[in-house]
C-alpha cells in the first residue's frame, strides 16, 4: 500500500503522530497521517523530500515545487520554525491524493508579511493574521498541482478584544463565534467552498455535544461524529481538532467534517 503508516514510520524519526479522519459527502477517508517535528528542521525536511523522491520514482509523476521553493528558499531562516509537519491524505483514486508540508513560524515578521501578500490570502484572512505565531503550508497533489495554504490563528482570549471581535463578526456567523468561545484556539483558512474553521476544543466529546444541544448539527451527523471520533485510537493526546465549513455552520447544514487527534510522544 502506498505510504502506509509502517512505511512512513520507517523513513521518519523523532516525530509526534497526528491521526485524522475525514467525512465528505458520506464517504470516510481514514488514510490521513500528520507527523510533527519540533527539532532538526533541515534534516527532517530533507527526509520528507526523500519520500517525495520515492513517490516520483515509483509512480512516474512530478510534483510542482515552484511555490514552496519561492517561500522556503536559501534565505529562509530555519531558526524561526516552531514546528514542521508532514502530512498524507491518501484516497482510493491516487490522482485525488496529496501530501502536505506545514510550518509554524514564530517572530518572523518579514516572512509573515511576504505570505500575507500572496493572492491566496483573502482580505478577510489578512485582517486576522495579527499573531506572531503563524501557520502556513503547501499541498502537493498527485495530479501534479500544488497550492499554498494559510491558517491565521485566533485564541480564546483574543475574542475579548473588541477590535478583533468586530473583524470576526464581519466574516463569521454567530454560530461560528459561539463555537469559537468553547475552544482553546481556532485556525481559519479557505477552500473552494469558502472559509474553513479548525476548532481546537479541550474536550472534543463535550464540544460535539454542545453542537448537538444547540441544533447546529443534526442527529445523524452527531452520531457520525461520535462514531468516527471513537474510531481514532484512544491513546494519550495533546491536541484535538474538528474542521468545519463556515457556510455549513451558518446554514446549520453540516454534512462534511474532519477530526484530528495528536498523540503524546
C-alpha positions in Angstrom: 0.0 0.0 0.0 1.4 3.4 -0.9 2.6 5.5 2.0 1.1 3.3 4.7 1.9 4.1 8.3 4.6 1.5 8.8 6.4 2.7 5.7 6.3 6.3 6.9 7.5 5.4 10.4 10.5 3.6 8.9 11.5 6.7 6.9 10.8 9.4 9.5 12.2 9.9 13.0 11.6 12.0 16.1 8.0 13.0 15.4 4.7 13.1 17.2 1.9 11.4 15.2 -1.5 13.0 14.5 -4.2 10.9 13.0 -7.1 12.3 11.0 -10.3 11.0 9.6 -12.5 12.9 7.1 -16.2 12.6 6.4 -17.1 14.1 3.0 -20.3 13.6 1.1 -21.0 10.4 3.1 -17.5 8.9 2.3 -14.9 8.2 5.0 -11.2 8.9 4.3 -9.0 7.5 7.0 -5.5 7.2 5.5 -4.6 10.6 6.8 -1.5 11.0 9.0 0.5 14.1 10.1 4.0 13.9 11.5 5.0 16.8 13.8 8.7 17.7 14.3 10.0 20.2 16.8 13.7 20.0 16.1 16.3 19.3 13.4 14.1 21.0 10.8 16.5 21.0 7.9 17.3 17.3 8.2 13.7 16.4 8.8 12.7 18.4 5.7 15.3 16.5 3.7 13.8 13.2 4.9 10.4 14.4 3.8 11.7 15.3 0.3 13.2 11.8 0.1 9.7 10.4 0.4 8.7 12.8 -2.4 11.5 11.4 -4.5 10.4 7.9 -3.8 6.8 8.7 -4.9 8.1 10.3 -8.1 10.4 7.4 -8.9 7.9 4.7 -8.1 4.8 6.2 -9.8 6.4 8.3 -12.6 4.9 11.7 -11.8 6.4 15.0 -10.9 5.3 17.3 -8.0 5.2 21.0 -8.5 7.8 22.6 -6.2 7.6 26.1 -7.5 5.5 27.6 -4.6 7.5 26.0 -1.8 10.8 27.0 -3.5 9.6 30.5 -3.6 8.9 30.8 0.1 11.4 28.2 1.6 14.5 29.4 -0.3 18.2 29.8 0.5 17.4 33.0 2.6 14.8 31.2 4.8 15.7 31.4 8.5 15.1 27.9 9.9 15.7 29.1 13.4 12.2 30.8 13.2 10.4 27.5 12.8 8.5 26.3 15.9 7.0 23.1 14.2 7.4 21.3 10.9 4.7 19.0 9.8 4.5 16.4 7.0 1.0 15.1 6.2 -0.6 12.5 3.9 -4.1 12.2 2.6 -4.4 9.0 0.5 -7.6 8.4 -1.4 -9.0 5.4 -3.3 -8.1 7.1 -6.6 -4.4 8.0 -6.4 -5.0 11.1 -8.6 -7.1 12.5 -5.8 -4.4 12.0 -3.1 -2.0 14.5 -1.8 0.9 15.0 0.6 1.4 18.2 2.7 4.1 20.2 4.3 3.2 22.8 7.0 5.3 25.1 9.1 4.6 27.1 12.2 6.9 30.1 12.4 7.4 32.5 15.3 8.8 36.0 15.5 9.4 36.1 11.7 7.6 39.3 10.6 9.3 39.5 7.2 8.2 36.1 6.2 4.7 36.6 7.5 4.4 39.9 5.5 5.6 38.1 2.4 3.0 35.3 2.9 0.2 37.8 3.6 0.9 39.4 0.2 0.2 36.1 -1.5 -3.0 36.3 -3.7 -4.3 33.2 -1.8 -4.6 35.3 1.3 -8.0 36.9 1.1 -8.7 40.3 2.7 -10.6 38.6 5.5 -7.8 36.3 6.4 -5.2 39.1 6.1 -7.1 41.0 8.8 -6.8 38.0 11.1 -3.1 37.5 10.7 -2.0 39.5 13.7 -0.3 36.8 15.7 3.5 36.3 15.9 2.9 32.6 15.7 1.8 31.8 12.1 0.9 28.6 10.4 1.2 28.1 6.7 1.7 25.1 4.4 1.7 23.6 0.9 -0.4 20.9 -0.7 1.2 18.7 -3.3 -1.5 16.9 -5.2 -0.8 13.7 -7.0 -2.2 15.2 -10.2 0.9 17.5 -10.4 -0.6 20.7 -9.0 0.4 22.5 -5.8 -1.2 25.1 -3.6 -0.2 27.3 -0.6 -2.5 27.2 2.5 -2.6 29.9 5.1 -4.0 29.4 8.6 -4.2 32.5 10.8 -4.9 31.6 14.4 -7.5 33.1 16.8 -7.0 32.3 20.5 -9.8 32.1 23.0 -8.6 35.2 24.9 -8.5 37.2 21.7 -12.2 37.0 21.5 -12.4 39.6 24.3 -10.6 42.1 22.1 -13.3 44.5 20.7 -11.3 45.3 17.5 -10.8 41.6 16.7 -14.3 40.7 17.6 -15.6 43.4 15.1 -13.5 41.8 12.3 -14.7 38.3 13.2 -18.4 39.4 13.3 -17.9 40.7 9.8 -16.7 37.5 8.3 -18.2 34.7 10.5 -21.7 33.8 11.5 -23.0 33.9 15.1 -22.8 30.1 15.5 -19.2 30.0 14.5 -18.3 32.7 17.0 -20.3 30.8 19.6 -18.3 27.6 19.0 -15.0 29.5 19.0 -15.7 30.6 22.6 -15.8 26.9 23.5 -12.3 26.2 22.2 -8.7 26.9 23.2 -8.0 28.3 19.7 -9.1 28.1 16.1 -7.3 28.3 12.7 -9.2 29.7 9.8 -8.4 29.0 6.1 -10.2 28.8 2.8 -11.1 26.2 0.2 -13.3 26.2 -2.9 -16.4 26.3 -0.7 -15.3 29.3 1.3 -13.9 29.6 4.9 -12.9 26.5 6.9 -12.7 26.7 10.6 -10.4 24.3 12.5 -11.6 24.2 16.1 -9.3 23.1 18.9 -11.6 22.2 21.9 -10.1 21.0 25.1 -12.8 18.2 25.3 -13.9 17.0 21.9 -16.9 14.9 23.1 -18.2 17.9 25.1 -17.8 20.1 22.1 -19.7 17.8 19.9 -22.5 17.6 22.5 -22.7 21.4 22.6 -23.2 21.5 18.8 -26.0 18.9 19.2 -27.7 20.6 22.0 -27.7 23.9 20.1 -29.1 22.2 17.0 -26.0 23.2 15.0 -25.7 19.6 13.8 -28.4 17.0 13.0 -28.9 13.8 15.0 -27.3 11.8 12.1 -24.2 14.0 11.9 -23.9 14.0 15.7 -23.8 10.2 15.6 -21.4 10.2 12.7 -19.0 12.4 14.7 -19.2 10.2 17.8 -18.6 7.1 15.8 -15.6 8.4 13.9 -14.1 10.0 16.9 -14.3 6.7 18.8 -12.6 5.0 15.8 -9.4 7.1 16.5 -7.0 5.3 18.9 -7.8 6.3 22.5 -4.1 7.0 23.4 -3.0 9.9 25.4 -3.2 13.0 23.3 -2.0 16.7 23.3 -4.4 18.3 20.8 -7.7 17.6 19.0 -9.2 19.4 16.1 -12.6 19.4 14.4 -12.7 21.2 11.0 -16.0 22.5 9.5 -17.1 24.6 6.6 -18.3 28.0 7.8 -21.1 28.1 5.2 -22.4 24.8 6.6 -22.3 26.1 10.1 -24.1 29.2 9.0 -26.9 27.2 7.3 -26.9 24.6 10.1 -26.5 22.0 7.3 -23.2 20.4 8.4 -22.5 17.3 6.4 -18.7 17.4 6.0 -16.1 17.4 8.7 -12.6 16.3 9.6 -11.4 15.1 13.0 -7.7 15.2 14.2 -6.0 13.8 17.3 -2.4 14.4 18.0 -0.8 11.9 20.4 1.6 12.5 23.1 5.2 11.4 22.4 
